[in-house]
Amino acid sequence: MLLPFMANSLTPIFCCGFECGIITNSPHVNGFTGSPAISTSIVRSGSRSLSLASSSDMATLTLGVNKLVGRVYVYFSSVPGSGQYNFLDFGSSGCYITLFLGKIYPNSSGTISGSGFTPSSGVWYALDFEFDRTTSTTTTKLTVNGTDYGTATHSSGLTDMRDLYLGGVSGGIYVDDLIISTTLTDYPIGAGYVNHFVPTSDGTHTSTSTNIRKGTTGTPSGTAITSSTTDAYAWLNAVPLGGGATDNTRLQNANSSATTQYTEVVYGPAPGILTPISAPRAVEVIVIDRQSSTNTIQGFSMKLNDNGTESIVLTRSSSAGVTTDRYTTKQYATSPSGVSWNANSSGNGAFNNIRMRFGYATRSGSGPNDYFRGTMIEAEFPEPHRILIISKR
């Protein structure tokens, strides 16, 4: 008898495998300096990672918290044997994971602790970290590949809210499979990976007539999407998100007022990704919208459907339309129906049957058409899939 490994519950606020492939206006990372890039050649899991190729390349996650727990995989292009690089930085004069004289240490306000871990170039390492600025003593903890590398503390008097910065290493690093929590008891999160999921089939469309159509940015008012449509998902499923350079024009177009009508697509594994056999520990939904003009939006929504329970991912109304892609994300530590995620294909919390609905549109007069340009889920899973073998004798 084979039983899949069940993960301990977590309370994540963020996960990212950089599978969306977006740098400019990234839905995941709130700011970049230098020349970061998405890599498809040096990847730990999925299809993409983030390349921070020089000491001037940094990525910022705007979190605004005073404590966090995280796990990230890093890959050093080369390991500098001299100098100090705070490549995971939780606020100035605060908490860091530091590469110092060729070793990785926990660092609190300049106090470096422990014997350090010596990385090699060309190897992926799992770094679990805890950053705590909730008291006047800052605390940093570090685990590498499941081994504890100590705790650094410093009486700094700093309890302010901070963001997380990655990168800034001479020689460069790659980053993949990031997950973050603000619950200190989640440390260490442990091994895991992030995979991506896109629309792979149509669900149940309630749209009628030509209220919602398939189209492109050049010709948005194409064929109507109705209950008999079976390929509406193909207008939203591009990888990287939105189509990248090869197919970045497809969309669904809510061009009429139909406040109760929607299209529905079912998420499945992106090309090259297997169907999950264990429940995700973090689910982040990403959607892209834009409008046909900058006139005032009268109203539309995108809702995640979990076995009939809807959760609003995005609603826009009474604001100016935008004629370029904009990204919205929403994190789900548990399913919209209120139960834990599971790997089933039916029932509440069934990740293998999760759906997105688009429409619910109010439009008249000069209100713009609302365009749904694409969607992706990045979900984090425990690793490995441990299997318990029970034999009968």
Order of alpha helices (4+ residues) and beta strands (2+ residues): beta-beta-beta-beta-beta-beta-beta-beta-beta-beta-beta-beta-beta-beta-beta-beta-beta-beta-beta-beta-beta-beta-beta-beta-beta-beta-beta
